Amino acid sequence: MELPGPAGWAVLVAGALVGSVIGGVAGFGAGIVLLPLIAWTLGIRATAPVLTVTMLVGNLSRIWWSRDDLDRRVALRFLAGALPATLAGALLYAQASSDSLRWIMGGFLIAAVPLRRALLARGPAVRLRHFPWVGAAIGALSSVVVTTGPVATPFFLAYGLRRGAYIATEAVCALGMHVARAGAFTGAALLSWEHLAVGGVLGGTMFAGSWVARRLLEGMSDRAFLAVVEALLIGMGLQFLLVPR
């Protein structure tokens, strides 16, 4: 992979800033914003390795700005299931077609809105004991699609995490999966110094966007926060279904 030129760097850095603000408010979205930009500037084969490094570094920024709100009990249980499943799920990567993934992810994103509301209603509640199983399912999926924040959103919200607690806890869980995936890519010789350089720059750029997002979160009510999350879930779900990548 060759490093991008000035125009490519401008597109990628701008995308990292916009994506990190969205991700810092909603808990997801940064990877989905960057995914097509990385493919356009660096080529499709560089997308997964670069995005893995970018999101690994970028999640550190979200954790830092919301570190005091982290729910460690949820994070530990989620990662207990997610880490082994992330490594095992790498075997699915070569077998899944992009078109089937598009329909699966798009459908799930849209379904996540009524799912979250159903989980918050009088139906079965999400408890701590459920998170290892949630983590295992999402960890396996993350090996294929890299960015799975929207998939985990209904479960974290149904458990009762809000604003800073949700952002920090989801970021720690995502960081663990990115570390596991980076290790798998390194072992398979799919992660080069160029991938590390571009991903490191974009991930570092996300610190600024995450700081802006943290300021927005502090003045946002729970109702407004949930409205933003649901709007993004539906919008990104429709994007997957209607705009083939």
C-alpha positions as CSV (number, residue, x, y, z in Angstrom):
1,M,0.0,0.0,0.0
2,E,1.3,3.5,-0.9
3,L,0.7,6.5,1.4
4,P,-2.0,8.9,0.2
5,G,-1.2,12.2,-1.5
6,P,-2.1,15.7,-0.1
7,A,-5.7,15.4,-1.4
8,G,-6.1,11.9,0.1
9,W,-4.7,13.0,3.5
10,A,-7.1,16.0,3.5
11,V,-10.1,13.7,2.8
12,L,-9.1,11.2,5.4
13,V,-8.3,13.7,8.2
14,A,-11.6,15.5,7.5
15,G,-13.4,12.2,7.7
16,A,-11.7,11.3,10.9
17,L,-12.7,14.6,12.5
18,V,-16.3,14.4,11.5
19,G,-16.5,10.7,12.4
20,S,-15.0,11.2,15.8
21,V,-17.6,13.9,16.7
22,I,-20.4,11.5,15.6
23,G,-18.8,8.6,17.4
24,G,-18.2,10.6,20.5
25,V,-21.9,11.6,20.8
26,A,-23.6,8.4,19.6
27,G,-21.0,5.8,20.5
28,F,-20.6,4.7,16.9
29,G,-20.4,6.1,13.4
30,A,-16.7,7.0,13.1
31,G,-15.9,3.7,11.4
32,I,-18.9,3.8,9.0
33,V,-17.9,7.4,8.0
34,L,-14.3,6.4,7.3
35,L,-14.9,3.0,5.7
36,P,-15.7,4.4,2.1
37,L,-13.1,7.2,2.4
38,I,-10.3,4.7,3.2
39,A,-11.5,2.4,0.3
40,W,-11.5,5.4,-2.1
41,T,-8.1,6.8,-1.2
42,L,-6.1,3.7,-0.3
43,G,-7.9,0.8,-2.0
44,I,-10.3,-1.8,-0.8
45,R,-7.6,-4.2,0.4
46,A,-6.2,-1.6,2.8
47,T,-9.6,-0.8,4.4
48,A,-9.8,-3.4,7.2
49,P,-6.2,-3.0,8.4
50,V,-6.2,0.8,8.3
51,L,-9.6,1.1,9.9
52,T,-8.6,-1.4,12.7
53,V,-5.6,0.7,13.7
54,T,-7.6,4.0,13.3
55,M,-10.4,2.8,15.6
56,L,-8.0,1.2,18.0
57,V,-6.3,4.6,18.6
58,G,-9.6,6.6,18.2
59,N,-11.3,4.6,20.9
60,L,-8.5,5.5,23.4
61,S,-9.7,9.1,23.0
62,R,-13.3,8.3,23.7
63,I,-12.2,6.3,26.8
64,W,-10.0,9.2,28.0
65,W,-12.7,11.9,27.8
66,S,-15.3,9.7,29.6
67,R,-13.0,7.6,31.7
68,D,-14.7,8.5,35.0
69,D,-18.1,7.1,33.7
70,L,-16.8,3.6,32.7
71,D,-18.9,0.6,33.9
72,R,-16.2,-1.9,34.4
73,R,-18.5,-4.8,35.3
74,V,-20.2,-4.6,31.9
75,A,-16.9,-4.1,30.0
76,L,-15.3,-7.2,31.6
77,R,-18.2,-9.5,31.0
78,F,-18.6,-8.3,27.4
79,L,-14.9,-8.8,26.6
80,A,-14.9,-12.3,28.2
81,G,-17.1,-13.4,25.3
82,A,-15.9,-10.9,22.6
83,L,-12.2,-11.5,22.6
84,P,-12.1,-15.3,21.7
85,A,-15.0,-14.8,19.3
86,T,-13.2,-12.0,17.5
87,L,-10.2,-14.2,16.9
88,A,-12.4,-17.2,15.8
89,G,-14.6,-14.9,13.7
90,A,-11.7,-14.0,11.4
91,L,-12.3,-17.3,9.7
92,L,-15.6,-16.0,8.5
93,Y,-14.0,-13.0,6.7
94,A,-12.9,-14.9,3.6
95,Q,-16.3,-16.6,3.2
96,A,-18.8,-13.7,3.6
97,S,-19.8,-11.8,0.5
98,S,-20.0,-8.0,0.7
99,D,-23.6,-8.0,-0.6
100,S,-24.9,-10.4,2.1
101,L,-23.1,-8.3,4.8
102,R,-24.7,-5.2,3.4
103,W,-28.2,-6.6,3.9
104,I,-27.4,-8.1,7.3
105,M,-25.9,-4.9,8.7
106,G,-28.5,-2.6,7.1
107,G,-31.4,-4.7,8.4
108,F,-30.0,-4.9,11.8
109,L,-29.3,-1.2,12.1
110,I,-32.9,-0.3,11.3
111,A,-34.2,-3.2,13.5
112,A,-32.0,-1.9,16.4
113,V,-34.5,1.0,17.1
114,P,-37.6,-1.1,17.8
115,L,-35.3,-3.8,19.5
116,R,-34.0,-1.2,21.9
117,R,-37.5,0.0,22.7
118,A,-38.7,-3.6,23.2
119,L,-35.8,-4.3,25.5
120,L,-36.6,-1.2,27.5
121,A,-40.3,-2.1,27.7
122,R,-41.7,-4.9,29.9
123,G,-40.0,-7.6,28.0
124,P,-36.9,-9.4,29.1
125,A,-34.3,-7.0,30.6
126,V,-30.6,-7.0,29.7
127,R,-28.6,-8.1,32.8
128,L,-24.9,-8.4,33.5
129,R,-25.0,-12.2,32.9
130,H,-26.1,-11.6,29.3
131,F,-23.1,-9.6,28.2
132,P,-20.6,-12.5,27.7
133,W,-23.1,-13.9,25.1
134,V,-23.7,-10.4,23.6
135,G,-19.9,-9.9,23.4
136,A,-19.4,-13.3,21.7
137,A,-21.9,-12.6,19.0
138,I,-20.7,-9.1,18.3
139,G,-17.0,-10.2,18.5
140,A,-17.5,-12.7,15.8
141,L,-19.3,-10.2,13.6
142,S,-16.6,-7.6,14.2
143,S,-14.0,-9.8,12.5
144,V,-16.0,-9.4,9.3
145,V,-17.3,-5.8,9.3
146,V,-14.8,-4.2,11.7
147,T,-17.1,-1.5,13.1
148,T,-20.0,-3.0,15.2
149,G,-20.9,-0.1,17.5
150,P,-24.5,0.1,16.1
151,V,-25.0,-3.6,16.7
152,A,-24.1,-3.3,20.4
153,T,-26.0,-0.1,21.0
154,P,-29.5,-1.7,21.9
155,F,-28.0,-3.9,24.5
156,F,-25.9,-1.2,26.3
157,L,-28.9,1.2,26.3
158,A,-31.3,-1.5,27.4
159,Y,-29.1,-2.3,30.3
160,G,-29.4,1.4,31.3
161,L,-26.1,3.0,30.3
162,R,-26.4,6.6,29.2
163,R,-24.2,9.4,27.8
164,G,-20.7,9.2,29.3
165,A,-21.2,5.7,30.8
166,Y,-22.4,4.3,27.5
167,I,-19.6,6.1,25.5
168,A,-16.8,4.9,27.8
169,T,-18.0,1.4,28.2
170,E,-18.7,0.8,24.5
171,A,-15.3,2.3,23.7
172,V,-13.5,-0.1,26.0
173,C,-15.3,-3.1,24.6
174,A,-14.6,-1.9,21.0
175,L,-10.9,-1.3,21.9
176,G,-10.6,-4.9,23.1
177,M,-12.0,-6.3,19.8
178,H,-9.7,-4.0,17.7
179,V,-6.6,-5.2,19.6
180,A,-7.6,-8.8,19.0
181,R,-8.2,-8.1,15.3
182,A,-4.9,-6.2,15.0
183,G,-3.2,-9.2,16.5
184,A,-4.8,-11.5,13.9
185,F,-3.9,-9.2,11.0
186,T,-0.3,-9.0,12.3
187,G,-0.1,-12.8,12.5
188,A,-1.4,-13.1,9.0
189,A,1.1,-10.5,7.7
190,L,-1.8,-8.2,6.6
191,L,-0.7,-5.2,8.7
192,S,2.2,-3.1,7.3
193,W,4.0,-0.1,8.6
194,E,2.1,2.0,6.1
195,H,-1.2,0.8,7.5
196,L,0.1,1.6,11.0
197,A,1.2,5.1,9.9
198,V,-2.1,6.1,8.3
199,G,-4.2,4.5,11.0
200,G,-2.1,6.2,13.7
201,V,-2.5,9.7,12.2
202,L,-6.3,9.3,11.7
203,G,-6.7,7.8,15.2
204,G,-4.7,10.7,16.7
205,T,-6.9,13.2,14.8
206,M,-9.9,11.7,16.5
207,F,-8.8,13.0,19.9
208,A,-9.9,16.5,18.8
209,G,-13.2,15.3,17.6
210,S,-13.8,13.3,20.7
211,W,-13.1,16.4,22.9
212,V,-15.8,18.3,21.0
213,A,-18.2,15.5,21.3
214,R,-17.6,15.3,25.1
215,R,-18.6,19.0,25.4
216,L,-21.8,18.3,23.4
217,L,-22.6,15.3,25.6
218,E,-22.4,17.4,28.8
219,G,-25.2,19.7,27.7
220,M,-27.4,16.9,26.2
221,S,-30.4,15.4,27.9
222,D,-31.0,11.6,27.9
223,R,-34.0,12.1,25.6
224,A,-32.0,14.1,23.1
225,F,-29.1,11.6,23.3
226,L,-31.4,8.7,22.5
227,A,-33.1,10.6,19.7
228,V,-29.6,11.2,18.1
229,V,-28.7,7.5,18.4
230,E,-31.9,6.3,16.9
231,A,-31.7,8.8,14.0
232,L,-28.2,7.6,13.2
233,L,-29.2,3.9,13.4
234,I,-32.0,4.4,10.9
235,G,-30.0,6.6,8.6
236,M,-26.9,4.4,8.5
237,G,-29.1,1.3,8.1
238,L,-30.8,2.8,5.0
239,Q,-27.4,3.7,3.7
240,F,-26.3,0.1,3.8
241,L,-29.5,-1.1,2.1
242,L,-29.8,1.6,-0.6
243,V,-26.2,2.4,-1.4
244,P,-24.2,-0.7,-2.3
245,R,-20.4,-0.3,-1.5
